[in-house]
Amino acid sequence: MSRHHDTHQDDHGLDSKARRKLADQRRMRFRRAIETYAEQRQLQQELSDYPELIAVNYLLSSQAVSRRNARPAH
């Protein structure tokens, strides 16, 4: 199921100030998504220059997860 739906149908009962506010919120969500995507691509590109960092980060994160999942001894 798609999360996107036509919000123009929902806007008919709103005054112009509320419609403008909703449009601004949608634009900001879209802008944040674009910025996040750009940041992730830049980070991925920077990490691809140092493949050994990817392996080290993977090992460190998997160790942290396994420590969190370990049950404490009684």
Rosetta silent file (secondary structure, phi, psi, omega in degrees, C-alpha in Angstrom):
SEQUENCE: MSRHHDTHQDDHGLDSKARRKLADQRRMRFRRAIETYAEQRQLQQELSDYPELIAVNYLLSSQAVSRRNARPAH
SCORE:     score description
SCORE:     0.000 S_00000001
   1 L     0.000  134.500 -179.094    0.000    0.000    0.000 S_00000001
   2 L   -79.894  139.728  178.625    1.372    3.390   -0.916 S_00000001
   3 L   -80.228  -17.192 -178.432    1.817    5.953    1.840 S_00000001
   4 L   -82.419  134.940  172.887    1.214    8.749   -0.640 S_00000001
   5 L  -139.739  162.548 -176.972   -2.335    9.907   -1.146 S_00000001
   6 L   -75.457  106.602 -176.713   -3.879   12.882   -2.867 S_00000001
   7 L   -82.848  -10.685  178.586   -3.987   15.534   -0.163 S_00000001
   8 L   -63.402  -31.364  177.503   -5.716   18.047   -2.420 S_00000001
   9 L   -66.195  -34.539 -178.715   -8.987   16.282   -1.670 S_00000001
  10 H   -75.157  -19.993 -172.788   -8.402   16.804    2.061 S_00000001
  11 H   -84.424   -7.754 -173.959   -7.704   20.540    1.631 S_00000001
  12 H   -62.789  -33.907 -176.199  -11.171   21.567    0.384 S_00000001
  13 H   -87.455    5.242 -175.720  -12.582   22.245    3.858 S_00000001
  14 L  -102.699  152.230  174.639   -9.655   24.402    4.988 S_00000001
  15 L   -78.479  172.575 -173.542   -9.168   28.141    4.788 S_00000001
  16 H   -63.604  -34.811  179.984   -6.293   29.603    2.786 S_00000001
  17 H   -65.933  -42.629  179.023   -4.030   30.018    5.830 S_00000001
  18 H   -67.603  -40.215  177.458   -4.430   26.349    6.798 S_00000001
  19 H   -63.266  -41.362  178.654   -3.892   25.220    3.192 S_00000001
  20 H   -63.533  -41.300  178.957   -0.740   27.330    2.978 S_00000001
  21 H   -63.286  -44.063  177.992    0.511   25.859    6.263 S_00000001
  22 H   -63.272  -41.239  178.562   -0.097   22.302    5.007 S_00000001
  23 H   -63.509  -41.156  177.740    1.653   23.083    1.730 S_00000001
  24 H   -62.739  -41.217  179.049    4.637   24.501    3.651 S_00000001
  25 H   -63.684  -42.417  177.941    4.777   21.373    5.814 S_00000001
  26 H   -63.148  -43.512  178.077    4.731   19.143    2.719 S_00000001
  27 H   -61.539  -41.162 -179.803    7.480   21.205    1.094 S_00000001
  28 H   -66.993  -39.846  176.449    9.634   20.997    4.236 S_00000001
  29 H   -61.243  -43.563  179.581    9.181   17.212    4.456 S_00000001
  30 H   -63.837  -44.368 -179.844   10.191   16.924    0.817 S_00000001
  31 H   -63.630  -42.635  177.688   13.194   19.212    1.326 S_00000001
  32 H   -62.857  -38.953  178.824   14.344   17.265    4.406 S_00000001
  33 H   -63.878  -41.785  178.629   14.042   14.010    2.457 S_00000001
  34 H   -64.465  -44.203  179.920   16.170   15.436   -0.357 S_00000001
  35 H   -63.379  -41.332  178.921   18.779   16.719    2.122 S_00000001
  36 H   -63.032  -43.982  178.636   18.893   13.365    3.912 S_00000001
  37 H   -61.284  -43.956 -179.695   19.306   11.549    0.612 S_00000001
  38 H   -64.420  -41.061  178.567   22.106   13.903   -0.445 S_00000001
  39 H   -64.409  -41.498  179.072   23.877   13.478    2.905 S_00000001
  40 H   -64.592  -40.904  178.256   23.625    9.687    2.681 S_00000001
  41 H   -64.692  -41.035  179.830   25.020    9.697   -0.865 S_00000001
  42 H   -65.361  -43.736  178.531   27.910   11.947    0.171 S_00000001
  43 H   -62.884  -43.341  178.906   28.706    9.746    3.170 S_00000001
  44 H   -61.230  -40.779  179.020   28.513    6.624    1.014 S_00000001
  45 H   -66.213  -41.330  178.921   30.879    8.196   -1.500 S_00000001
  46 H   -65.823  -39.160  179.899   33.314    9.211    1.235 S_00000001
  47 H   -69.942  -30.485 -179.477   33.209    5.738    2.770 S_00000001
  48 H   -66.587  -20.905  175.092   33.805    4.083   -0.576 S_00000001
  49 L   -72.033  -20.771 -177.502   37.213    5.788   -0.596 S_00000001
  50 L  -131.589   76.187 -176.178   38.061    3.854    2.601 S_00000001
  51 H   -61.141  -27.053  179.447   36.569    0.328    2.368 S_00000001
  52 H   -65.781  -27.910  176.999   38.417   -0.763    5.514 S_00000001
  53 H   -66.958  -35.188  178.723   36.301    1.730    7.511 S_00000001
  54 H   -62.633  -44.395 -179.661   33.148   -0.014    6.361 S_00000001
  55 H   -65.113  -43.091 -179.642   34.442   -3.341    7.684 S_00000001
  56 H   -64.264  -45.460  179.096   35.548   -1.815   11.009 S_00000001
  57 H   -62.195  -39.349  178.483   32.211   -0.021   11.495 S_00000001
  58 H   -62.687  -46.465 -179.198   30.329   -3.219   10.696 S_00000001
  59 H   -63.776  -43.577  179.983   32.349   -5.212   13.219 S_00000001
  60 H   -64.596  -42.164 -179.129   31.979   -2.582   15.930 S_00000001
  61 H   -69.649  -36.485  179.016   28.240   -2.237   15.410 S_00000001
  62 H   -69.370  -33.788  176.296   27.686   -6.007   15.364 S_00000001
  63 H   -66.968  -40.643  179.481   29.657   -6.342   18.614 S_00000001
  64 H   -64.490  -40.425  179.051   27.560   -3.598   20.220 S_00000001
  65 H   -66.030  -43.255 -178.977   24.340   -5.309   19.121 S_00000001
  66 H   -66.202  -33.582  176.643   25.477   -8.686   20.433 S_00000001
  67 H   -68.508  -37.813  178.887   26.396   -7.115   23.796 S_00000001
  68 H   -68.972  -33.096 -178.493   22.968   -5.467   24.015 S_00000001
  69 H   -83.477  -13.731 -179.834   21.232   -8.730   23.168 S_00000001
  70 L   -68.840  138.319  178.836   23.244  -10.787   25.648 S_00000001
  71 L   -84.093  137.088  178.227   21.282  -11.778   28.743 S_00000001
  72 L   -69.112  144.748  179.301   22.790  -10.779   32.064 S_00000001
  73 L   -75.181  143.384  178.689   23.925  -13.664   34.292 S_00000001
  74 L  -101.918    0.000    0.000   21.913  -14.244   37.457 S_00000001
